[in-house]
């Protein structure tokens, strides 16, 4: 009998299910004084109210590559390059008011939204031989 090459054939299918579970935290502040162009509005964590209406005690840490913040001043979204966000119990939000722009007036609402995702995936592989 001549030599033969035996080739193993394996067929497999994989199904992957990924879920993204967002955690959304919103914080609210009303300015107490005008912040003029060329200056920075700094809001300490304790100055924010939470969705529950209580004083914030910490700002959430941002999950690496799975999070973002949005800031709205008087209902208008602020460009991210104008923001500095610091998480934690000593956290703060800084909003730079660019030279040549209008000031942020006293009694202006500021909304900070922090979104963190906790994605998870499961895969099932079926091998058919």
C-alpha positions in Angstrom: 0.0 0.0 0.0 1.4 3.4 -1.0 1.9 6.1 1.6 -0.8 8.6 2.0 -1.1 12.0 3.6 -3.9 12.1 6.0 -5.4 15.5 6.5 -7.4 16.2 9.6 -10.5 18.3 8.9 -11.9 20.3 11.8 -14.8 22.7 11.5 -15.6 25.1 14.3 -18.0 28.0 14.8 -17.7 30.7 17.5 -20.4 32.9 18.8 -19.4 35.9 20.8 -21.8 38.0 22.8 -20.7 41.4 24.1 -22.6 43.6 26.5 -21.8 47.1 27.4 -23.0 48.2 30.8 -22.9 52.0 31.2 -22.8 53.7 34.5 -23.9 57.3 34.2 -23.3 59.9 36.9 -24.6 63.5 36.5 -23.5 66.4 38.6 -25.1 69.9 38.8 -23.7 73.3 39.7 -24.9 76.9 39.5 -22.2 79.5 39.2 -21.9 82.0 42.0 -19.9 84.6 40.1 -19.0 85.7 36.6 -16.0 84.0 35.0 -14.5 86.3 32.3 -12.7 85.5 29.1 -9.1 84.3 29.7 -9.9 82.9 33.1 -10.9 79.4 34.4 -14.0 78.4 36.3 -13.0 75.7 38.9 -15.7 73.7 40.5 -14.7 71.5 43.5 -16.4 68.2 44.0 -18.3 69.4 47.1 -19.9 72.2 45.1 -21.7 69.8 42.8 -25.1 68.2 43.6 -25.9 64.7 42.5 -29.0 63.3 40.7 -30.3 62.6 44.2 -30.0 66.3 45.1 -27.3 65.7 47.7 -23.8 67.2 47.8 -21.2 65.2 45.8 -18.4 63.7 47.8 -16.4 62.2 45.0 -16.1 62.4 41.2 -15.9 59.0 39.5 -12.6 57.7 38.1 -12.7 57.4 34.3 -12.3 53.8 33.0 -9.3 53.6 30.6 -10.6 53.5 27.0 -14.2 52.9 28.2 -15.4 56.3 29.5 -16.1 59.9 28.7 -17.3 63.1 30.2 -19.7 65.7 28.8 -20.0 69.2 30.2 -22.9 71.6 29.5 -22.8 75.3 30.4 -26.3 76.8 30.2 -27.4 73.8 28.1 -24.6 74.1 25.6 -22.0 71.4 25.3 -18.4 72.6 26.0 -15.5 71.5 23.8 -13.3 68.9 25.5 -10.1 70.9 25.0 -11.5 73.5 27.4 -12.0 71.0 30.2 -9.8 69.6 32.9 -11.4 66.8 34.9 -9.9 65.4 38.1 -11.5 62.4 39.7 -11.7 61.4 43.4 -12.7 62.9 46.8 -10.6 66.0 46.0 -11.8 66.1 42.4 -12.8 69.1 40.4 -13.8 70.3 37.0 -12.1 73.2 35.4 -13.6 75.1 32.4 -11.3 77.5 30.5 -13.1 80.5 29.1 -11.1 81.4 26.0 -9.9 84.9 25.4 -12.3 86.7 23.2 -15.3 84.7 24.2 -18.3 85.7 26.2 -18.1 85.2 30.0 -19.9 82.6 32.0 -22.4 84.7 34.0 -23.3 84.2 37.6 -26.3 81.9 38.2 -25.4 79.8 35.1 -26.2 76.1 35.3 -23.3 73.7 34.7 -24.0 69.9 34.1 -21.2 67.4 34.3 -22.0 63.9 33.0 -19.6 61.0 33.6 -20.1 57.8 31.7 -18.1 54.6 32.3 -18.6 51.4 30.5 -18.0 47.9 31.9 -18.0 45.7 28.7 -17.9 42.0 29.0 -17.9 39.3 26.3 -18.6 35.6 26.3 -17.7 33.2 23.5 -18.9 29.7 22.8 -17.0 27.6 20.3 -18.5 24.5 18.8 -16.0 22.1 17.2 -17.3 19.5 14.6 -14.8 16.8 13.7 
